[in-house]
């Protein structure tokens, strides 16, 4: 199943999205993080990105909260 990373889940106001497998998303996110946000792909950043990756079918208009089991 395709997955999605919405950068706005990590950096408020950023419209970047990456889709694909987890590894494909990480390959897309690394240059974006450096170019758009001046961030190097540290182990901590990679862990945060991995945690923010969701199934691609999720509705982006529904806020994610810790209480929700699906997001």
C-alpha positions as CSV (number, residue, x, y, z in Angstrom):
1,X,0.0,0.0,0.0
2,X,1.2,3.5,-0.9
3,X,2.2,5.7,2.0
4,X,2.3,9.5,2.3
5,X,4.4,12.1,4.2
6,X,2.9,15.5,4.6
7,X,5.7,17.8,5.7
8,X,3.1,20.1,7.3
9,X,2.8,17.4,10.0
10,X,6.4,18.3,10.9
11,X,6.8,21.9,9.8
12,X,3.7,24.1,10.0
13,X,2.7,25.6,6.7
14,X,4.9,23.5,4.4
15,X,2.9,22.0,1.5
16,X,5.4,19.4,0.5
17,X,4.1,15.8,0.2
18,X,5.9,12.6,-0.7
19,X,4.2,9.4,-1.7
20,X,5.4,5.8,-2.2
21,X,7.0,3.2,0.0
22,X,8.7,4.3,3.2
23,X,12.1,4.1,1.6
24,X,10.9,6.1,-1.5
25,X,9.5,8.7,0.8
26,X,12.8,9.0,2.8
27,X,14.6,9.5,-0.5
28,X,12.3,12.3,-1.5
29,X,12.2,13.9,2.0
30,X,16.0,14.2,2.5
31,X,16.6,16.7,-0.3
32,X,13.4,18.6,0.6
33,X,14.5,18.9,4.2
34,X,17.8,20.3,3.2
35,X,16.6,22.7,0.5
36,X,13.4,24.0,2.0
37,X,14.3,23.9,5.7
38,X,18.1,23.8,5.9
39,X,18.0,20.4,7.8
40,X,20.4,17.6,7.5
41,X,19.0,14.0,7.7
42,X,20.1,13.2,11.2
43,X,19.0,10.0,12.9
44,X,16.6,12.0,15.0
45,X,15.1,13.7,11.9
46,X,14.8,10.4,10.0
47,X,13.0,8.9,13.1
48,X,10.5,11.8,13.2
49,X,9.9,11.5,9.4
50,X,9.3,7.7,9.8
51,X,6.8,8.4,12.6
52,X,4.9,11.0,10.4
53,X,4.5,8.6,7.4
54,X,0.9,7.5,7.1
55,X,-1.1,5.2,4.9
56,X,-1.9,7.0,1.7
57,X,-5.7,6.6,2.1
58,X,-5.9,8.7,5.2
59,X,-8.0,11.9,5.0
60,X,-5.7,14.9,5.4
61,X,-8.6,17.0,6.6
62,X,-9.0,15.0,9.8
63,X,-6.5,16.1,12.5
64,X,-4.2,13.4,13.9
65,X,-4.3,13.2,17.7
66,X,-2.5,10.8,20.0
67,X,-5.9,9.3,21.0
68,X,-6.6,8.2,17.4
69,X,-5.5,4.6,16.8
70,X,-5.3,5.1,13.1
71,X,-3.2,8.2,12.9
